[in-house]
Amino acid sequence: MDNTIETPIVKRTLFSWVRTSSLPLQLLLLGIIVVLVFLRVLPLEMQKRIINDVLAQKNINLLIYYCLIYLSAVLGASLLKFLINWLQTLIGQKAMTDMRRQLYSHILRLPLSVFRTVQTGSVSASLITELAPSASFVGMAVAVPVMNVLTLLAFAAYLFWLNPLLAVITLSIYPIALFVIPLVQKGVNRANKERVDGTRRVADQITESVSGVNEVHAHGSFLTEERKYNRLVDHLFRVRVRWTLYRYGVKVLNNLFVSLGPVIVFILGGYLMIIGEIELGAIVAFLSAQEKLFDPWKELIDFYQVYQDASIRYKKSMQMFDYEPEFELTGKFAQADPFSGAIAVKDLEFSPSENVILLDKVSLEIEAGEHLALVGFSGSGKSTLAKCIGQLYPYTGGEVLIDEAPVAVLPKEQIVKTVGFISQSPFIYTGTINDNLLYTWRALGDYLGPDEQTPEPDLDDKIEVLQQTGLFVDVLRFGLNSVLPEGQRDGFAQKILNLRKSFQQNFSNELSEYVEFYHEDRYLYHSPIGENLVFGSPLKSEFDYHNLYKNPGFLGFLERSGLRFPLVETGAEIIRQTVDILGDVPDDELFFTNTPIRSFEYEECKRIGSSLEQSSAIELPEGDIGRLIEISLRFVPAVHKIMALQPLLEQMILSGRSTFKKWCQDHNPDGVTFYDSQKYISSQSVLNNIFFGNLAMNSQAIEERVNQCIVFLLIEEDLLESVARIGMDFHVGNNGDRLSGGQQQKLAIARVFLKKPTILIMDEATSALDNKSQARIQGVVEKWRGQRTVISVIHRLDLLSSFDKVAVMKAGKIVEWGTPAELKKQKGLLYELIHGKKH
């Protein structure tokens, strides 16, 4: 594994990237630039000849000849300039990619203490934003100065060839500009440094506020965070205004000096022409050259500003991360043979800063395969000791030995191969459960040689660690709740259909009171009228039963099928009954559980009810009729006891299913996937495809029983592993935000278990779990006694009996050491921790 870089990126200068950029491309650039400079000067000579020779001789052929040369030079120069820009971009983007890769690699290896002072926002800004100008400069560093300096020299030489006196006087303004413009540029640089710092502070504040948004909501500190942010933004506003004004000052001065050139040509050149010292063609060439001098001069000024901006940003970024990694990745101290797991800590000290001592002369010994519990009051140094043993913190005194090898000099390679570390607040990476589960195993593979590589853990290995941590049930649920993409359904869909049939055959009688299975000829009394009519899974939002009343095509279908009138009448009757029963009740959802009318709609429904006393429902305005249809489509007979479902309407709905299906297939074939007992529902989850029905009531016990039945059939049909594999593809969200805290911790534990380390360090690794889950995991770990060394920082003291030894810590020291039974008999600090006071 080659992770070495000859010169650390933070020690590299900006110009070092120019030197190491692609040499063939740079040489190609130089060759193109020489040709381009010639093509830029050539049109000036053609202008002079056209005026002096062609117009004097009135030679049409010569005019065409010179014009063709002029046009060819212009087209060639344009093409070469495009090619130069493309090569500059290629060189710059390659440099930016290399910068980002090397800086990212360096940042990952920095000591953990660095990240207590450097905000995430600053890291992101440095990698993404601050390096961009540096890369642009690298791309421009050869082409822009060489091309424009050569162009200026070529134009100057041409002007001297035309008239030395006029050339000297017109070009004399540029040395003045070279003196004045850098003075203003210093102001640009000062303001730019403040701008870079201010931008980073704003990014850090944003990162802090968003990371702590739970606290902001919990304490209502919205205005507090806004004030902090606004202060930084206001300061950045003032800095950016000053920076922009300085930049415009440079441009204004530049334009002023360039504009003085033609004035000098007109005054002095006109005088020389009057006295016969210069020809008209030369004056025209002078004016054209003065105009063309503006472009290379402007590009040089812009390049100077890019260099200053890039230099400031590059130095700031490199200074921010100018720290040495605390440990080598690979090195001469790597052990050829695997460690047994024996640990010795001798007079260990850890002092992160002056006058702060977190560990004070700590000593202990653990035999290979022994299990040690670290306990003590909060702040006693338990976690710090665990991290020093795991090489996460560099201790400042004493030593930690693993099989007599000092941890301080062991390369990270050896630690990774030997130690598995589970923290109290594990980090879950964006990706799937499988990605996170294999995270430590893949990291370990980076340190293994060709002869050491092992196959990826198979499904059985993954399921084993998921069961050990109690996450397997969750993974199974994720798999059952997954909607499979088309390619993943091949072959699996038919197995699910067979499972659906078995489920109904085996459990329909047991679950008949609690489940309504989908059947084309049966009405679903625990579903709304809209769902009964559609009898399928909507693929488009306009076919969701909540939106059907707004769908013009659906309303037209109701009219043609004869369903519009009975639905309008049903809606009207619901309003009549609701208004009659509820009267003037308060606006509270509690009173509206037996009607499809919601509390916030009640006033409108009372108005419609008053209108129904004066006219029939079908005579109401279209808006009110739409509301009646909406209410009737939401009507659930088994839930809304305000009225009974009319048998005639029930039969019409059942008859309308096939009519609606045909209409939908003709007019909107991609709108709905219709329920069919012989077909897999592509838009529904695996669970819904097996279940193929609705629960008659919301009950956790019933839902649990249904899940048990399905799992039983999955095992019987040998599909449990297939569903688990689907569940492992569940995307955990951004930093695992789709998982609960307990699920995140179980996943973090499972990925280390899968690694099977010789030494396992658990820093309150089960703190987010319930007692049952903690006991389950501790039971797994206990089986490894004599096989793997375990160091566990624990807060549940009732688990101490499963450890060989206990170290009780206080104020950075081990104050008690021994077996759990010995320490309990002493009735010392451990006894106090368990019982709350000494006896």
TORTOR-470329 format. One line per 2 residues: number of its first residue (from 1); their letters; for each residue x negated, z negated, y of C-alpha. Coordinates in pm, whole numbers, plus 50000, padded with zeros to 5 digits. Example, Ala and Ser with C-alpha at 12.3 -4.5 7.8 and 13.67 -1.06 7.14 Angstrom:
TORTOR-470329
1) as) 48770:49220:49550 ~ 48633:49286:49894
END
This chain:
TORTOR-470329
1) md) 50000:50000:50000 ~ 49824:50123:50315
3) nt) 49951:49940:50619 ~ 49634:49938:50828
5) ie) 49598:50099:51168 ~ 49239:50138:51294
7) tp) 49320:50034:51651 ~ 49631:49820:51707
9) iv) 49878:50005:51923 ~ 49883:49726:52182
11) kr) 49509:49786:52238 ~ 49541:50162:52279
13) tl) 49538:50316:52625 ~ 49791:50570:52735
15) fs) 49523:50840:52749 ~ 49426:50770:52388
17) wv) 49753:50934:52285 ~ 49650:51245:52476
19) rt) 49317:51257:52293 ~ 49477:51214:51952
21) ss) 49761:51461:52007 ~ 49751:51792:51820
23) lp) 49424:51970:51907 ~ 49537:52319:51791
25) lq) 49844:52296:52013 ~ 49636:52180:52310
27) ll) 49393:52471:52267 ~ 49684:52711:52239
29) ll) 49824:52564:52561 ~ 49497:52619:52747
31) gi) 49481:52983:52638 ~ 49839:53046:52749
33) iv) 49773:52872:53083 ~ 49479:53102:53166
35) vl) 49697:53409:53109 ~ 49983:53254:53307
37) vf) 49762:53185:53611 ~ 49652:53550:53616
39) lr) 50016:53664:53593 ~ 50110:53434:53884
41) vl) 49846:53583:54116 ~ 49903:53946:54018
43) pl) 50239:53986:54204 ~ 50072:53882:54532
45) em) 49827:54169:54506 ~ 50110:54407:54419
47) qk) 50299:54300:54734 ~ 49996:54371:54951
49) ri) 49937:54713:54793 ~ 50299:54816:54818
51) in) 50300:54742:55192 ~ 49953:54874:55277
53) dv) 49924:55169:55036 ~ 50266:55281:54916
55) la) 50451:55259:55247 ~ 50162:55422:55434
57) qk) 50132:55707:55181 ~ 50507:55725:55104
59) ni) 50416:55772:54737 ~ 50723:55718:54514
61) nl) 50529:55731:54187 ~ 50283:55471:54309
63) li) 50575:55252:54424 ~ 50733:55266:54077
65) yy) 50395:55193:53917 ~ 50329:54886:54130
67) cl) 50687:54761:54088 ~ 50663:54789:53709
69) iy) 50340:54586:53716 ~ 50509:54330:53943
71) ls) 50814:54306:53712 ~ 50600:54280:53399
73) av) 50397:53998:53555 ~ 50711:53807:53654
75) lg) 50874:53846:53311 ~ 50551:53757:53131
77) as) 50498:53449:53347 ~ 50855:53331:53281
79) ll) 50814:53377:52907 ~ 50480:53195:52901
81) kf) 50619:52910:53115 ~ 50901:52864:52861
83) li) 50647:52864:52578 ~ 50436:52604:52762
85) nw) 50741:52380:52813 ~ 50828:52410:52444
87) lq) 50475:52313:52339 ~ 50475:52024:52588
89) tl) 50801:51898:52442 ~ 50668:51927:52088
91) ig) 50352:51733:52173 ~ 50543:51470:52374
93) qk) 50815:51411:52115 ~ 50558:51382:51837
95) am) 50368:51127:52045 ~ 50688:50932:52115
97) td) 50774:50925:51745 ~ 50425:50799:51660
99) mr) 50438:50538:51938 ~ 50773:50408:51822
101) rq) 50668:50395:51458 ~ 50343:50212:51529
103) ly) 50495:49970:51781 ~ 50788:49895:51550
105) sh) 50547:49834:51264 ~ 50340:49602:51487
107) il) 50647:49412:51611 ~ 50771:49344:51257
109) rl) 50438:49182:51173 ~ 50423:48954:51479
111) pl) 50439:48576:51435 ~ 50788:48427:51428
113) sv) 50699:48218:51733 ~ 50683:48535:51944
115) fr) 51052:48599:51890 ~ 51142:48260:52034
117) tv) 51026:48389:52373 ~ 51092:48763:52348
119) qt) 51460:48861:52362 ~ 51608:49125:52133
121) gs) 51712:49328:52437 ~ 51350:49354:52552
123) vs) 51238:49470:52208 ~ 51505:49741:52202
125) as) 51432:49848:52560 ~ 51060:49877:52489
127) li) 51107:50085:52175 ~ 51382:50310:52303
129) te) 51366:50332:52682 ~ 51023:50226:52804
131) la) 50820:50453:52576 ~ 51006:50771:52676
133) ps) 50812:50827:53006 ~ 50484:50764:52820
135) as) 50568:51033:52567 ~ 50666:51272:52847
137) fv) 50330:51208:53011 ~ 50141:51277:52688
139) gm) 50320:51611:52656 ~ 50234:51699:53017
141) av) 49886:51547:53033 ~ 49694:51867:52956
143) av) 49926:52151:53043 ~ 50061:52039:53382
145) pv) 49739:51941:53561 ~ 49531:52225:53415
147) mn) 49796:52489:53479 ~ 49874:52382:53834
149) vl) 49514:52309:53940 ~ 49406:52649:53811
151) tl) 49702:52808:53989 ~ 49610:52636:54315
153) la) 49245:52740:54278 ~ 49344:53098:54195
155) fa) 49576:53116:54497 ~ 49310:52959:54718
157) ay) 49047:53206:54598 ~ 49285:53494:54659
159) lf) 49359:53366:55009 ~ 48984:53337:55085
161) wl) 48943:53692:54961 ~ 49214:53808:55203
163) np) 49092:53612:55509 ~ 48854:53311:55488
165) ll) 48942:53169:55832 ~ 49316:53176:55775
167) av) 49268:53036:55423 ~ 49059:52740:55545
169) it) 49307:52645:55816 ~ 49623:52679:55600
171) ls) 49471:52489:55308 ~ 49339:52208:55529
173) iy) 49678:52034:55520 ~ 49646:51954:55148
175) pi) 49354:51706:55177 ~ 49560:51519:55437
177) al) 49850:51514:55194 ~ 49621:51385:54919
179) fv) 49536:51090:55143 ~ 49886:51006:55276
181) ip) 50104:51056:54968 ~ 49917:50806:54740
183) lv) 49967:50539:55008 ~ 50343:50579:54977
185) qk) 50311:50605:54598 ~ 50173:50249:54590
187) gv) 50509:50131:54720 ~ 50676:50332:54445
189) nr) 50455:50163:54184 ~ 50525:49811:54312
191) an) 50900:49872:54314 ~ 50881:50036:53971
193) ke) 50716:49727:53819 ~ 50997:49513:53959
195) rv) 51252:49764:53829 ~ 51110:49754:53474
197) dg) 51107:49373:53475 ~ 51456:49356:53623
199) tr) 51594:49603:53369 ~ 51452:49395:53084
201) rv) 51602:49076:53225 ~ 51942:49246:53246
203) ad) 51905:49372:52886 ~ 51807:49022:52772
205) qi) 52109:48870:52947 ~ 52343:49122:52786
207) te) 52193:49052:52443 ~ 52223:48676:52493
209) sv) 52585:48691:52613 ~ 52699:48927:52339
211) sg) 52513:48731:52068 ~ 52677:48411:52188
213) vn) 53019:48561:52257 ~ 53181:48310:52019
215) ev) 53055:48026:52238 ~ 53171:48208:52550
217) ha) 53524:48234:52411 ~ 53517:47883:52268
219) hg) 53423:47726:52603 ~ 53588:47980:52831
221) sf) 53255:48035:53008 ~ 53338:48389:53115
223) lt) 53272:48328:53485 ~ 52948:48143:53409
225) ee) 52811:48438:53214 ~ 52937:48680:53478
227) rk) 52755:48488:53753 ~ 52427:48496:53558
229) yn) 52467:48867:53490 ~ 52575:48952:53846
231) rl) 52271:48777:53996 ~ 52040:48990:53785
233) vd) 52235:49310:53854 ~ 52235:49243:54231
235) hl) 51858:49190:54227 ~ 51812:49509:54022
237) fr) 52033:49694:54273 ~ 51806:49598:54563
239) vr) 51492:49686:54368 ~ 51626:50025:54261
241) vr) 51730:50110:54618 ~ 51378:50029:54742
243) wt) 51221:50220:54452 ~ 51441:50523:54517
245) ly) 51365:50523:54890 ~ 50991:50520:54823
247) ry) 51028:50807:54577 ~ 51228:51011:54827
249) gv) 50960:50926:55086 ~ 50699:51091:54864
251) kv) 50919:51400:54827 ~ 50991:51423:55200
253) ln) 50620:51399:55290 ~ 50535:51655:55024
255) nl) 50796:51899:55156 ~ 50676:51840:55512
257) fv) 50314:51928:55434 ~ 50417:52234:55233
259) sl) 50644:52356:55515 ~ 50357:52340:55768
261) gp) 50171:52619:55583 ~ 50396:52911:55688
263) vi) 50391:52788:56052 ~ 50012:52811:56057
265) vf) 50027:53158:55898 ~ 50272:53280:56161
267) il) 50067:53144:56453 ~ 49713:53221:56344
269) gg) 49797:53521:56124 ~ 50008:53679:56397
271) yl) 49723:53640:56644 ~ 49471:53793:56399
273) mi) 49705:54084:56331 ~ 49751:54146:56704
275) ig) 49376:54169:56755 ~ 49338:54386:56443
277) ei) 49156:54135:56222 ~ 49413:54143:55937
279) el) 49663:54389:55791 ~ 50037:54344:55758
281) ga) 50016:54349:55380 ~ 49768:54062:55386
283) iv) 50003:53859:55610 ~ 50290:53918:55363
285) af) 50063:53820:55073 ~ 49958:53505:55265
287) ls) 50321:53408:55322 ~ 50410:53470:54955
289) aq) 50108:53270:54842 ~ 50201:52983:55073
291) ek) 50551:52984:54925 ~ 50417:52996:54571
293) lf) 50167:52717:54646 ~ 50466:52485:54677
295) dp) 50553:52501:54305 ~ 50217:52393:54156
297) wk) 50169:52139:54436 ~ 50516:51992:54373
299) el) 50455:51984:53998 ~ 50128:51798:54052
301) id) 50303:51542:54274 ~ 50579:51501:54014
303) fy) 50317:51470:53742 ~ 50141:51199:53943
305) qv) 50468:51006:53970 ~ 50536:51050:53598
307) yq) 50189:50918:53522 ~ 50235:50614:53745
309) da) 50577:50536:53596 ~ 50456:50591:53238
311) si) 50142:50385:53296 ~ 50338:50088:53430
313) ry) 50597:50095:53153 ~ 50338:50148:52880
315) kk) 50122:49857:52998 ~ 50424:49628:53031
317) sm) 50541:49712:52679 ~ 50200:49669:52523
319) qm) 50137:49340:52707 ~ 50469:49201:52585
321) fd) 50367:49246:52221 ~ 49993:49186:52252
323) ye) 49973:48930:51971 ~ 49784:48938:51645
325) pe) 49972:48912:51314 ~ 49911:48574:51150
327) fe) 49865:48709:50798 ~ 49713:49016:50637
329) lt) 49948:49235:50436 ~ 49689:49306:50170
331) gk) 49337:49176:50138 ~ 49044:49048:49937
333) fa) 49215:48713:49867 ~ 49493:48875:49659
335) qa) 49497:48738:49306 ~ 49479:48977:49015
337) dp) 49679:48748:48786 ~ 50024:48611:48874
339) fs) 50049:48252:48993 ~ 50193:47982:48769
341) ga) 50366:47810:49059 ~ 50172:47484:49102
343) ia) 50172:47368:49465 ~ 49951:47116:49642
345) vk) 49996:47013:50005 ~ 49706:46817:50154
347) dl) 49715:46643:50494 ~ 49932:46921:50632
349) ef) 49983:46935:51008 ~ 50192:47166:51219
351) sp) 50190:47153:51597 ~ 50351:47457:51761
353) se) 50245:47344:52109 ~ 50051:47069:52277
355) nv) 50200:46720:52235 ~ 50459:46851:51986
357) il) 50388:46744:51626 ~ 50639:46857:51365
359) ld) 50433:46773:51053 ~ 50185:46486:51044
361) kv) 49944:46447:50750 ~ 50193:46557:50483
363) sl) 50067:46553:50124 ~ 50242:46625:49793
365) ei) 50185:46790:49456 ~ 50424:46987:49236
367) ea) 50346:47105:48887 ~ 50440:47456:48785
369) ge) 50809:47466:48693 ~ 50895:47136:48865
371) hl) 51189:47107:49105 ~ 51143:46921:49433
373) al) 51417:46811:49673 ~ 51326:46761:50040
375) vg) 51565:46520:50212 ~ 51573:46326:50536
377) fs) 51746:46289:50868 ~ 51791:46589:51096
379) gs) 51464:46681:51267 ~ 51248:46505:51010
381) gk) 51045:46822:50931 ~ 51205:46931:50601
383) st) 51262:47294:50698 ~ 50927:47314:50877
385) la) 50746:47200:50562 ~ 50936:47453:50351
387) kc) 50843:47733:50592 ~ 50477:47632:50599
389) ig) 50467:47645:50219 ~ 50638:47986:50229
391) ql) 50386:48117:50486 ~ 50652:48165:50752
393) yp) 50474:47920:50982 ~ 50092:47901:51014
395) yt) 50001:47535:50980 ~ 49751:47394:51226
397) gg) 49580:47138:51001 ~ 49532:47051:50637
399) ev) 49615:47305:50371 ~ 49875:47434:50127
401) li) 49749:47553:49789 ~ 49927:47765:49532
403) de) 49732:47747:49209 ~ 49431:47629:49416
405) ap) 49456:47936:49645 ~ 49498:47851:50017
407) va) 49824:47988:50155 ~ 49660:48030:50499
409) vl) 49437:48314:50373 ~ 49662:48464:50108
411) pk) 49779:48813:50201 ~ 50151:48867:50246
413) eq) 50140:49081:49932 ~ 50066:48775:49718
415) iv) 50334:48563:49884 ~ 50595:48835:49837
417) kt) 50508:48867:49468 ~ 50524:48491:49414
419) vg) 50771:48330:49654 ~ 51141:48380:49714
421) fi) 51274:48224:50036 ~ 51641:48159:50115
423) sq) 51714:48030:50464 ~ 52002:47826:50596
425) sp) 52121:48113:50818 ~ 52049:48427:50617
427) fi) 52054:48769:50778 ~ 52269:49038:50620
429) yt) 52166:49394:50697 ~ 52400:49673:50796
431) gt) 52478:49871:50482 ~ 52645:49810:50148
433) in) 52645:49505:49925 ~ 52420:49698:49688
435) dn) 52172:49772:49970 ~ 52152:49403:50056
437) ll) 52137:49298:49693 ~ 51834:49520:49630
439) yt) 51665:49432:49961 ~ 51407:49186:49826
441) wr) 51349:49389:49509 ~ 51273:49702:49713
443) al) 51045:49504:49945 ~ 50857:49374:49642
445) gd) 50818:49730:49513 ~ 50625:49825:49827
447) yl) 50344:49591:49717 ~ 50328:49696:49352
449) gp) 50080:49946:49222 ~ 50179:50243:49004
451) de) 50121:50039:48687 ~ 50323:49743:48818
453) qt) 50638:49930:48916 ~ 50956:49833:48732
455) pe) 51288:50018:48702 ~ 51561:49930:48948
457) pd) 51775:49641:48822 ~ 52066:49780:48625
459) ld) 52432:49697:48676 ~ 52420:49412:48425
461) dk) 52136:49243:48618 ~ 52328:49275:48943
463) ie) 52650:49143:48793 ~ 52458:48849:48646
465) vl) 52327:48730:48984 ~ 52663:48795:49148
467) qq) 52829:48574:48886 ~ 52559:48309:48925
469) tg) 52630:48285:49297 ~ 53008:48317:49266
471) lf) 53019:48646:49457 ~ 53132:48860:49166
473) vd) 53501:48788:49222 ~ 53465:48901:49584
475) vl) 53280:49217:49482 ~ 53553:49292:49229
477) rf) 53815:49246:49500 ~ 53621:49478:49731
479) gl) 53618:49738:49455 ~ 53990:49703:49387
481) ns) 54069:49731:49759 ~ 53854:50042:49804
483) vl) 54000:50383:49877 ~ 53789:50624:49674
485) pe) 53660:50949:49828 ~ 53749:51264:49642
487) gq) 53416:51310:49465 ~ 53420:50954:49332
489) rd) 53766:50989:49175 ~ 53662:51248:48916
491) gf) 53724:51107:48568 ~ 53803:50764:48709
493) aq) 54152:50853:48833 ~ 54287:50920:48484
495) ki) 54155:50585:48361 ~ 54337:50413:48646
497) ln) 54657:50598:48560 ~ 54625:50475:48201
499) lr) 54568:50127:48336 ~ 54880:50159:48553
501) ks) 55085:50244:48246 ~ 54939:49951:48049
503) fq) 55002:49713:48338 ~ 55371:49799:48355
505) qn) 55411:49795:47977 ~ 55241:49458:47932
507) fs) 55348:49267:48240 ~ 55664:49426:48381
509) ne) 55891:49170:48213 ~ 55680:48873:48318
511) ls) 55655:48994:48677 ~ 55999:49152:48714
513) ey) 56124:48876:48946 ~ 55824:48907:49175
515) ve) 55731:49275:49171 ~ 55914:49599:49254
517) fy) 55744:49885:49072 ~ 55768:50231:49223
519) he) 56024:50451:49048 ~ 56172:50768:49193
521) dr) 56527:50666:49097 ~ 56510:50302:49209
523) yl) 56561:50161:49553 ~ 56290:49921:49682
525) yh) 56488:49629:49822 ~ 56176:49455:49953
527) sp) 56069:49761:50152 ~ 56210:49908:50477
529) ig) 56453:50198:50470 ~ 56181:50419:50622
531) en) 55940:50350:50336 ~ 56218:50403:50082
533) lv) 56297:50741:50228 ~ 55937:50860:50260
535) fg) 55844:50709:49921 ~ 55478:50783:49964
537) sp) 55162:50693:50146 ~ 55140:50844:50497
539) lk) 54826:51042:50571 ~ 54923:51092:50935
541) se) 55036:50822:51173 ~ 55355:51007:51268
543) fd) 55481:50957:50912 ~ 55431:50582:50914
545) yh) 55774:50423:50907 ~ 55698:50246:51237
547) nl) 55661:50587:51405 ~ 55920:50797:51224
549) yk) 56181:50755:51499 ~ 55936:50927:51741
551) np) 55866:51221:51507 ~ 56075:51522:51625
553) gf) 56037:51699:51290 ~ 56159:51394:51101
555) lg) 56456:51351:51337 ~ 56546:51715:51275
557) fl) 56529:51653:50903 ~ 56770:51357:50937
559) er) 57015:51577:51122 ~ 57004:51857:50863
561) sg) 57019:51623:50563 ~ 57320:51428:50696
563) lr) 57124:51101:50722 ~ 57121:51074:51099
565) fp) 57477:50947:51141 ~ 57465:50674:50869
567) lv) 57130:50551:51001 ~ 57266:50535:51356
569) et) 57569:50344:51234 ~ 57347:50107:51032
571) ga) 57141:50037:51342 ~ 57454:49977:51543
573) ei) 57594:49736:51286 ~ 57265:49543:51278
575) ir) 57283:49501:51655 ~ 57649:49394:51643
577) qt) 57586:49136:51374 ~ 57266:49004:51536
579) vd) 57420:48967:51881 ~ 57734:48812:51736
581) il) 57542:48552:51533 ~ 57255:48472:51765
583) gd) 57433:48491:52098 ~ 57208:48353:52375
585) vp) 56934:48199:52161 ~ 56588:48141:52313
587) dd) 56332:48420:52294 ~ 56163:48286:51980
589) el) 56066:48477:51665 ~ 56191:48185:51455
591) ff) 56550:48297:51514 ~ 56484:48661:51420
593) tn) 56355:48628:51064 ~ 56679:48763:50912
595) tp) 56708:49072:51130 ~ 56482:49373:51189
597) ir) 56528:49317:51564 ~ 56227:49152:51726
599) sf) 56262:48878:51985 ~ 56119:49088:52269
601) ey) 56376:49365:52194 ~ 56674:49133:52201
603) ee) 56774:49180:52565 ~ 56773:49557:52524
605) ck) 56975:49525:52203 ~ 57232:49307:52380
607) ri) 57270:49582:52641 ~ 57318:49841:52365
609) gs) 57565:49604:52197 ~ 57771:49594:52519
611) sl) 57772:49974:52527 ~ 57893:49982:52165
613) eq) 58203:49789:52273 ~ 58295:50077:52504
615) ss) 58198:50379:52289 ~ 58092:50480:51940
617) ai) 57724:50472:51840 ~ 57693:50850:51820
619) el) 57809:50881:52184 ~ 57527:50666:52324
621) pe) 57238:50820:52524 ~ 56959:50976:52314
623) gd) 56721:50693:52402 ~ 56961:50430:52268
625) ig) 57031:50637:51957 ~ 56655:50656:51895
627) rl) 56640:50276:51917 ~ 56925:50244:51661
629) ie) 56740:50476:51421 ~ 56418:50278:51470
631) is) 56593:49948:51390 ~ 56766:50088:51081
633) lr) 56438:50232:50946 ~ 56286:49882:50970
635) fv) 56575:49723:50779 ~ 56459:49543:50457
637) pa) 56768:49446:50250 ~ 56599:49160:50060
639) vh) 56460:49005:50377 ~ 56707:49084:50656
641) ki) 57018:48898:50549 ~ 57202:48981:50871
643) ma) 57395:49243:50675 ~ 57407:49401:50333
645) lq) 57281:49747:50247 ~ 57579:49978:50197
647) pl) 57584:50136:49847 ~ 57661:50478:49994
649) le) 57356:50463:50223 ~ 57142:50346:49931
651) qm) 57246:50650:49727 ~ 57188:50881:50024
653) il) 56836:50741:50069 ~ 56758:50792:49700
655) sg) 56897:51146:49714 ~ 56710:51211:50038
657) rs) 56372:51133:49883 ~ 56342:51465:49702
659) tf) 56485:51652:50003 ~ 56232:51489:50237
661) kk) 55951:51560:49993 ~ 56040:51930:49984
663) wc) 56078:51946:50362 ~ 55744:51772:50414
665) qd) 55560:51996:50167 ~ 55701:52303:50345
667) hn) 55640:52189:50704 ~ 55360:51930:50688
669) pd) 55189:51934:50346 ~ 54909:51703:50465
671) gv) 55142:51441:50611 ~ 55222:51226:50306
673) tf) 55092:51161:49955 ~ 55411:51104:49756
675) yd) 55441:50843:49484 ~ 55431:50990:49136
677) sq) 55381:50777:48826 ~ 55170:51056:48675
679) ky) 54940:51107:48975 ~ 54664:50910:49145
681) is) 54745:50823:49508 ~ 54436:50941:49694
683) sq) 54513:50751:50014 ~ 54570:50417:49839
685) sv) 54326:50161:49705 ~ 54231:50124:49339
687) ln) 54440:49806:49325 ~ 54750:49974:49466
689) ni) 54708:50262:49223 ~ 54708:50018:48931
691) ff) 54978:49795:49071 ~ 55198:50085:49185
693) gn) 55457:49866:49352 ~ 55529:49592:49606
695) la) 55530:49215:49579 ~ 55883:49085:49619
697) mn) 55759:48782:49811 ~ 55444:48663:49982
699) sq) 55305:48402:49748 ~ 54940:48332:49681
701) ai) 55022:48213:49331 ~ 55204:48536:49246
703) ee) 54930:48747:49400 ~ 54670:48552:49201
705) rv) 54867:48607:48880 ~ 54889:48982:48947
707) nq) 54514:48993:49004 ~ 54452:48802:48681
709) ci) 54664:49052:48489 ~ 54477:49344:48640
711) vf) 54136:49190:48568 ~ 54247:49122:48211
713) ll) 54332:49491:48170 ~ 54006:49600:48338
715) ie) 53814:49400:48080 ~ 54031:49528:47796
717) ed) 53990:49891:47906 ~ 53615:49842:47975
719) ll) 53658:49926:48344 ~ 53538:49599:48497
721) es) 53186:49725:48554 ~ 53313:50050:48706
723) va) 53520:49859:48962 ~ 53228:49624:49028
725) ri) 53006:49924:49096 ~ 53263:50049:49348
727) gm) 53273:49702:49504 ~ 52896:49704:49548
729) df) 52937:50011:49769 ~ 53150:49803:50007
731) hv) 53005:49835:50358 ~ 52936:49487:50492
733) gn) 52962:49595:50857 ~ 52727:49531:51145
735) ng) 52497:49248:51035 ~ 52746:49155:50763
737) dr) 53035:49086:51000 ~ 53288:49204:50740
739) ls) 53182:48918:50513 ~ 53266:48553:50557
741) gg) 52986:48302:50620 ~ 53006:48187:50260
743) qq) 52994:48542:50125 ~ 52690:48618:50340
745) qk) 52508:48314:50207 ~ 52599:48396:49845
747) la) 52469:48751:49893 ~ 52143:48619:50041
749) ia) 52100:48388:49743 ~ 52186:48663:49494
751) rv) 51924:48904:49631 ~ 51650:48644:49588
753) fl) 51774:48551:49240 ~ 51750:48919:49149
755) kk) 51383:48915:49249 ~ 51312:48633:48997
757) pt) 51031:48469:49196 ~ 50781:48226:49046
759) il) 50840:47988:49337 ~ 51187:47955:49490
761) im) 51223:47788:49830 ~ 51579:47708:49939
763) de) 51609:47585:50297 ~ 51962:47436:50291
765) at) 52057:47765:50131 ~ 52404:47648:50025
767) sa) 52504:47473:50348 ~ 52784:47722:50425
769) ld) 52939:47690:50078 ~ 53207:47459:49947
771) nk) 53115:47181:49703 ~ 53225:47378:49399
773) sq) 53009:47679:49493 ~ 52712:47455:49572
775) ar) 52741:47283:49235 ~ 52768:47621:49061
777) iq) 52447:47753:49219 ~ 52263:47425:49164
779) gv) 52366:47443:48798 ~ 52204:47787:48772
781) ve) 51885:47668:48944 ~ 51868:47359:48720
783) kw) 51841:47583:48414 ~ 51510:47712:48551
785) rg) 51335:47374:48523 ~ 51006:47430:48351
787) qr) 51023:47805:48422 ~ 51017:47838:48800
789) tv) 50897:47606:49071 ~ 51178:47517:49312
791) is) 51157:47349:49652 ~ 51500:47281:49797
793) vi) 51594:47132:50133 ~ 51930:46972:50058
795) hr) 52194:46776:50245 ~ 52417:46693:49948
797) ld) 52248:46390:49800 ~ 52479:46378:49498
799) ll) 52279:46674:49361 ~ 51950:46481:49352
801) ss) 51975:46403:48983 ~ 51903:46768:48899
803) fd) 51556:46749:49061 ~ 51229:46626:48909
805) kv) 51098:46481:49232 ~ 51225:46386:49577
807) av) 51033:46376:49904 ~ 51203:46173:50177
809) mk) 51088:46275:50526 ~ 51105:46104:50861
811) ag) 50942:46206:51191 ~ 50728:46473:51024
813) ki) 50596:46248:50748 ~ 50679:46186:50382
815) ve) 50783:45822:50372 ~ 50908:45812:50012
817) wg) 50804:46010:49706 ~ 50908:45991:49342
819) tp) 51181:46071:49095 ~ 51544:46032:49208
821) ae) 51591:45726:48984 ~ 51275:45555:49113
823) lk) 51365:45602:49477 ~ 51721:45479:49430
825) kq) 51588:45162:49272 ~ 51357:45099:49568
827) kg) 51657:45083:49801 ~ 51449:45234:50080
829) ll) 51522:45522:50314 ~ 51678:45739:50042
831) ye) 51913:45456:49955 ~ 51999:45432:50325
833) li) 52068:45805:50342 ~ 52298:45782:50040
835) hg) 52485:45464:50125 ~ 52455:45457:50502
837) kk) 52272:45125:50534 ~ 52006:44910:50365
839) h) 52082:44617:50136
END
